[in-house]
Amino acid sequence: MNDDIFGENQTPEDKFFQILCSMNKDVVRNELAKLFEKLVVLEKLSDDVDVEKKIRAYKYENAQQLERMLQNLYLHITADMIAQHE
């Protein structure tokens, strides 16, 4: 995934970390807090001893889809941070 808006050889992940370093600390903190909150809730909802095994299997079986989803997440979070920064 490489669009003109990211420049040559730059991914949404690259852009996310570039912007992350220049963002207001409170904006970054809010976005990370939202992510951690989701993670905690998902872990609680799963309450399955085999979750780690299922995660590893999913990552292996769906590597390309997972990468696309991850890059989309980077795009979404970057856009949210930029919107809060304005």
N, C-alpha and C positions, 0 to 999 in steps of 0.2 A: 504494500500500500504506500504509494508515493505520489502525492499530488503537487501541482505547481505551488500551492500556498505554503508548502513545507520546504521548498527548495530542493536542490539536487541531493539525493541520498539521505533525505531526512524523513523520518517516520513521525506519526502522531506521538509516539512515545518520546522521541527526541525533542519535539516541540514542547510537550508537556513538561519535561524536566528543565528545558531552557526557560520556559515561562515561570515555572515553579520557583526558580531561584531569584526571579525578579519581582515576584508578587508580594503584596502586603502580607505580613506575618499572620494577621488575623484572618485574612481570606484563606490562606493555606490551612490554617488551623481548623477553620470551619469545615472545609471540604474533607480534610482527613478525619475529622470527628464524625462526619456523616458516613464515611466509608467504614470506619471502625465499628460504628453502631450497627450498620447492616451486617458486618461480619459476625459480631457477637450474637445478634438475633438469629442469623442463619445457623451458626454453630449450635445454639440452644435448640432450635427447631429440629435440627438433624438428630441430636442426642443418640447417635448410632455409633457403636464402637468400631464399625467398619468404614467410617467416613473417610479416613485417610486413604484406605485401600481403594475406595470408590473414586476419590479425587485423582489418585495416581492413574487408575484405569481410564477415567474420563479424559485426562490430559493426554494419555498415550493414544487412545482411540480417536480423539477429536482434535488433534494438534492444530490443524489448519483453521478449523472453525474457532477454536479457542483463541488463536492469535488474532483473527479478525475481530472477535468480540472484545478482546483486550485493547486493541488499537481503537475501537469505537468508544470504549470506556475512557481512554486517554483523551480522545476528542471531546467527549461530553464534559469531563471534569475541567479540561482546559477552557472550554467555552464558558462554563459556570464561573470559573475564577476570573476570567476576563470581564464577564458581565458584572461581577461584584466589585471589581477594581475600578470600573468607570465612574 
